[in-house]
Amino acid sequence: MTNGRVWFITGASRGLGRAFTEAALAAGNRVVAAARNVDPLAELAEEYPGSLVWLPLDVSDRTAVREGVDRAVAAFGRLDIVVNNAGGLLYGMLEEATEEQIRAHFDVNLFGAVWVAQAVVPYLRAQGSGRILQVTSMGSGGGFASVGFYGAGKAALDSVSEALAMEVEPFGIKVTIVQMGGYDTGLFTVGTTTTQAHPAYEPLRVKLAEMWGEDAGPAPGTAAPVIMELADLPDPPRRLIVGGRSYDLVQQMDQARTEEYRAWEHLSRKAPG
C-alpha cells in the first residue's frame, strides 16, 4: 500500500501536482513537494508537520535537480514514488514560436523530467524498488494545431519513458506513463507561454476556440484517487490514460490512424524495408 511511503512530486504547488500531494499526505504518506514557487504549500506544511518537505526547484536546471533529489532523500531516508509532473504550455502556431520559447518549453517538459529520472534512479536502484510516474498527456499520440510543441514534448517523454521502463525493471523499479486528460489545472493561464499571434492564423484560432469551448475540465482532485490506486498496483501498466472522456478520444484517434494506415497500405508495401 502507498500508506507510509515517501513521494517526490514535481510541479507540486498547483494543479495536478498539488492534488497528488494532498492525496498522498491524506493517505499517511510523506511527501517532498518540489516547485519553482513553493509559497502555496505553506498551509499544507502546517497541516502535515513532519510529513511534508517543500523544495524550491527549477527542473530545467540539471545541477539543481540532482542537489534537490539528494536533499529529498536526506529528508526522509528514501524515495518510493516519484511523480514527474512539472510542465508548462507553449501556446501558438509553429511558425510563430521563437527559438527561445521552443527551447525553454522543452527544457521543462522533456529535459526536466529526464533530469529528475537520472537523479532518482541511482537511489531507487540501490534500494531495489520504486515507482516512477511520468505525467504526459492523452494528446501525446499526435500533434494538434496551436499546442503542437506541448504534444511534441509529451510524445518525446512517452518514448523516453518506454525505454526507461525497460532499462530499470531488472532493478525492481516500475515506470508508468500517466497520460492525463484535460483537467482544470491552470495550464492555459499561469502555466502558459503565448506566441505573438500572426494574423494569417486568426480564422484557425477562432475555429479552435469554438471547438474547445469554455469548459476547463474537472477539478484536478478528481484524478488523484486513480493515481493513488495506480501507485498501489503490484504490477502496474506501462501506460495509463486518466479520464473516461479522454480514454474514448484516444481510442478514436488510434482508430482513425489505423484506418489511414490501411487505406495507404498498398503504397507502403511498394518499398521493401
N, C-alpha and C positions, 0 to 999 in steps of 0.2 A: 504494500500500500504506500501511497505518497506521504502519508502522515509521518512526520518526523524527519523527512528528507530535507536536503539543502538544495534550494533552487538558485540559479543565477539567471536573471532576466534582464535583457537589454531593452531600451525604449520603455522603461517601466513606469514612467511618471504620468503617462496619459494613455488613452485608447485601450487597445487590446493588452498591452504590456501592464498597464495599471490593473485591468480586470484580472489578469492571470496572477499578478502579485497579491491582490486582495483574496482571491480564491485559495491560493497556496497557504497564505497566512491563516485564513479562517479554518483550514483543514489541519492546523497544528504543525505546519512546516516552518522552517527558517528560510529567509529569502535575502539574497544580495540583489538589490534593485539598482540597476545602472541606467543612467540617463544623462543627457547633456545638462538639463536643468532638474535638479533633484528637490527643489523647494516644494513642489506639490506633494512630496512624500512625507513631509514633516508630521502631518496629522496621523498618518499610518504608523510612523515610528513611535509616536506617543501611545497609540492604541495597542501596539505589539512590542513593548520594550524587551530587548534582548533577542527578538526574533527577526527583526528587520535591520539590515545594514544598507544605507544608501551610499551609492558610489557615483560621483560625478565622472562621466566618461563620454568621450567622443570616439565612437567605434572606428571612425576613419583614420585615427591615429594608432598605428600598429604598436608602437612602443607603449603608448598609454594603455592599450588593451592588455598587453602582456603584464604590465605592472598592476592593472586593475584586477586581473584574474588572480595574480599572486596574492593580492590583498583580500580577495574574496575567499580564497582557500584558507588564508591565515585567520580570517574571522571566525569560521565555523569548522575548520579542520578537514573539510572535504567538499566536493560538489557531486550532486546526484542527478539533477535535471537542469540542463542548460537550454534556455529559450532564446534563440536568435531572432529577436523581434524588431529591433531598431530599424527604422526606414523612413523614407520620405517620398514625395511625389514630384516629378518634373512634368508639369502640365503644358502641353503645346505641341505643335506640329514639328516634324523632324527638321524641316527647312529653317524653322525659327530658332531652334535651340543653339546656344553658343557653346563653344568648346568647353569653356569654364563650367557652364551649367551641367553639361553632359558628364564631364569627369567628376565633378562634385557629387552628382547623383550616384554614379557607380561606386564611388569611394565609400558611400554609406551603405547602399542597398546590396551591393555584392561584396566588395572588398572588406567592409566592416564585418560582415558575417564570416568571411574567410579568416580574418584575423582572430576573431573570437574562437572559432573552431580550432585553429592552430594552437591557441593558447591553452585551451581546456583539455585537448586530447591527451597530452602527456600525463596530466593528473588522473584522468579517467582510466587511462591505460594502466597506470601504476596501481590503482585500487581495484582494477579488474571489473569495473561496472560503470554504468552511467547511461543517461539518455540525452540526446541532442535533438531538440525540436527546431527545425528550420522553418520559420514562418515565411511562406511565399504567398502565392495568390491563385485563386481559381482561374484567373485570366492569364496565367503564365504559359499556357499551351499555345498562345498565338497573339500576335500584335493587334492593337486596336487604335484607331485614329485618336490623336491628341495625348494618349498615355502610352505610346509605344516604348519609350525609354523605361518606364516603370515595368511594363511587361517583360522587356528585354532583360532587365536586371534580375527579376524574379525567375525568368526562364533559365538564365545562367546559373543562378543559385540552385534551382532544381537539379540541373545536370551535375554540378559540382557535388551536391549533396548525395546523389545516387552513387557517385564514385567514393565519397567519404564513407558511406554506409558499408560498402564492400570492403574498404580498407580497414575499418576499425571493428567490424563484427567479430573477428577472431579474438579480440581483447575484451569481449563482454560488453561492448558499447553499442547501443541501439540508436539508429538515426531515423527520424520520421520527417518527411516533408509535409508540412501542415499548410495546405492550400486554402487560405481563408477566403470566405465570401465577402460580400460588402457589408461592413458594419459602420456605425456612426462613431468613427474614431477621431474625427477632426483632420483626417489625412488631406482632405480637399480644402482645408483652411490653414491651420497653423503648420501643417506638415507639407505645404505646397510651395514649390518654386515655379513661377509662371514665366513663360517666354514672352517676348514682345510680339504681340499679335500682328500678323501680316493680313492686310485686308482681303487678299485673294481667298483666304480660308474662312471668311466670315459666314458664307452660306453653310459650310460644313459645321461650324461651331453652333449655329442656330439649330441645325438638324440634330446634333449630338445632345444639346440642352433639352430639346423636346423628347428625345429618346430616353434620357436618364431621368427626367422629371425632377421633382423636389424631394423625393424620398431618400433620406440619408442612410437608411438601413436600420436594423435593430441595434439595440444597445450592446456594447462590447461584452458586458457581463453575461449575456445570454450564450456566449460561446465558451465561457470559462468551464462549465461543467464537462463539456466534451474534452477539453484539454486535460482536466483532472483525471477523467476516465482513461484517456489515452496514455497518460503517464503511468497508470497502474497496470496496463496490459503486460503480461509476461512475454508475449510475442507480438509486439506492435507492428502495424503495417508500415511499409516503406513510404507510402503516400496516403494522405487522408484529406478529402475535401470537407471543409467545415461549413455547413449551411445547406439545408434541403433545397432551397431555390437554386443555389449555386451548383449543387450536385446535378440538378436537372439541366442547367445551362451547359455545364461541362460535357455531359453526355450528348447534348445536341450538337455542340461544336465538334466533338470527336466523330460523331456520325456523319456530319457534313464533310469533314476532312476525308474520312474513309470513302465516302461516295465519290468525291472528286478524284481521289487516287484511282479508284476503279474505273471511272469514266475515261481516264487517260492511261490506263494500264497498257494498252496496245502501243502507245508511244514509248512508255518506259521500257518495254521489253525489246525494243529495237536496238538497245545497247546491251553489250554482253556483261557489263560489270555487276 
